[in-house]
């Protein structure tokens, strides 16, 4: 498929997807459909252990297309936006949003559905929907669980725009880097994940999501099932344990 609104770059063990809808990477339905397509097409590709989402130009994304929120259009918009957010939230391998600019509204929600956000010190985050008479659906559904209720409500109910330091205190951001060192910091952070087995990364993320969704006793049971039935039947679990015992570096097969 030829993409009009995204750019793709492959690196060792990672796929970089950049939103490219100038001037500020508005998430129209067409943009989100392209993101969904490439994410689904790459989900089972064993070449990738991490997916990195970027934004071309001065904005990661300034949000969704406001015109698509109006009566007669919002149902379709909600469907595709919800599909994209859920796809990212439950994606098979870890996802990192590399944010070096504005990240607002629907853009902030999409970035937050990634497992991690690495931000430059010029990045700005916010959910300004409340100021135009609506609320951010993905933020309302997931931010309290991810960042705590008080932090979630501060983000959702004020509609304020936060700098990277404040966003980190609220839980949105994992790492902050200077603009000059931003690309290198993204690479370093991604390498911390991508040096591990794709198979084990995938199962560990699956187990963590299951643990979050259930009450503690049932969560422990489900996670143990994944460990017994899936993890310990993988080649890389056995390889990793043997490598440790033999005092050598593991050689991952991603199997």
N, C-alpha and C positions, 0 to 999 in steps of 0.2 A: 504493500500500500504506500502510495506517495502522500506524505504529510504536508499540510499547508501551514499548520500553526505550531508544530513542535519540531525540534531538532534532536537527533539521536547521535550519541557518541559512545563507542564501546571501549572499555579499558580492561586491564586484567582483572577478572572476577567481578566486574561491575558494569552496569548500564547507566549512562547519564542521559536523562530526558530533560530538555530545556523547553519551557513554554516560550513561544515566539509569536506574539500577537501585539505588535507595537501600537501605541506608544507605551502602554502600561500593562500589557498582558492580561486584558480582561478575559474572564472565563466564560465565553459564550458557550452555548450548547455544542457548537461545532468543535471548539477547542477541547471541551471535556470528552466528547466522543472520540477524538483522536488519542487523548490520554488513556481512555479506557481500552481502546484497541491495542495500543502498544504494550500496555501493562498485561493484558490478557495474552497477547501473542508471546510475551517473554516469560510468563509465569513459570513455565516448566523447563526453561532453557538452563541447562546445567553449567553454562559458561558464566552465569551471573550468580554471585553470592549476595550482592547488595545492589539496590536501585537508588540512584541519586536524582532528585528532582530539582531543577534549577529554573531561573527566569532570565531571559535575555534582556539586556538593557538596564534601565534605571529601576525597574520594579520586578519583584518576584511575581506578584500579581496584585493588582489594585482591587480585585474582587470580581464578582459575577456581573453579568450584563443586567443593569437595573430594568431595562425595557422588557426583559424576559420574565420579570417578577409580576407583571401586570395581569389583571384578569384576562382569561383566555389563553395565557401563555404559561402561567406559573406552574401548572400541573406537570407539563412536560419538562420544564426546567428542574423542578424538584426531583423528578424521577431520575434524570441523568446525573444530577448533582449527588443524590443519595447513592446511586450506583458507584460513582467514582470514589466517594468517601468510604463506603463499606469495602470496596476493593482494596484501597490502600490500608485501611485499618486491619484487615485480615490477610494481607498479602503474604505469599508463601515465604519470601525472604525479607530480611530487614530493609527498611526504606529510610532514606535521609533526605530532608529538605534543606538545601543549601541556599540560604536567604541573604541576599546582598542588596537590599533596597526595600521598597514598600511591599508589605504583605498584609493586605486588609480584606475585610469582609469574607466572601467565599474563598479568596486566596488564603487567608489566615486559617480558615477551617480545613482546607485541603492540606496545607503544610502541617497542621496539627494532627491530621490523621496519619502522617508518617510517624515512624517510631522515634525519630530524633529530628531536631532542628539545629543546624549549625548556622549561626548568624554572624554577619559582619557588624562592626560597631556603628554602622550607618543604617542598619535595618530598622524598620518601624513595623509594629504589629498592632492590630486592633479589629474590633467587630463593631463598626459604626451603624449597623442596621437599625438599632433602636432609635437613632436620630431621624430616620426616615419612615418610622412607623411600622417596622416589621422586626422580627427577631431571627438570629442565625440558627437554623435547625440543627446542623451537625454539632455546633458548639453547645446548644442546649441539651443535646442527647448524650454528649460524651465528655465535655470539659470538666464537669463536677467529678466524674470518676477518675479522670486523668490528673487533674490539678487541684482537687479539693473544692468544696462547694463555695467557700468564700472567695477564692481566687476566680472561679468560674463566673460567679455573679458580678464581681468587679469588672471583668472583661465584657460580659454580656450586657449588663444594665447601665454602665456608664457610657458605652460607645466611645471611650477614650482611645487615643492612639498612644502606644507605649514605645519607648526606646528599647534597645536590645537588653540593656541592664535590667530594666524593670520587667521585661518579658521573661528574663531568666529567673528573677525572684518569684514571679507568678507561676513558674514551672513550664512555660512554653518552650524555652530555649535550653539546649544542653550545653553548648559551647559558644563563646563569643571570640571573634578574632578581629584584628584590625583589617581595614580594607586592603592594605598592602600585602598582608600575609593570608588573606582569606582563602584563596585557592589552595595554598599549601596546607592550611589547617583542615580544610575539607578532606584533602587527600589523606592526611594523617589520621583523622577521625575514622574515615571509611576503612582504612587499612586495618585499624584495630578490630574491626568486625570481619572484613573480607579475608583475613589470614586464617580464619577458622573454617571448618567443614560446612559446606552448603547444606548437607543433609542434617547435621546436628543443629545448625542455625535454624533451619526450617522447623524441626521438631521442638526445639526449645521455645521458639516464638509461639507455636501452636499450643504447647503446654501452658505457657504464661497467659495466653488469652483464655484458655479453658479455666485456669485457676482464678482469673479475675471475674469470670461470669457466674461462678457457682459459690454456694456457701462453703466455708472452710473444709468441713469433713468430706463433702462430695468432691470438692476441688482436689483434695489430696488423692482421693481414689482415682479420679480421672487422669490426673497427672501421672500417677504410678502405672496406670494402664498404658499410657503412651510410652513411658520408660521401658516397661517390660516387653510390650508387644511390637513396638516400632523402633525405638532407639537401639535396643540391644540386639535387634536382628539386622542392624545396619553394619556395613563393613567399616565405616569410619569410627564408630564407637569402639569396636574391638581394636582397630589400629591405634586410636588415641591412647587407650589404656595400656596396650603393649608397648607403645613408644615411651610412655612414662616409666614403665617398669624397666625397660631396656636403656633408659637414659639417652634417648635419641629424639630428633625432631620427627614429628608425625608427618606422614606422606598421605595427604587426603586424596581419596578417590571420588569424593562427593557422591558416595553411594551408601 
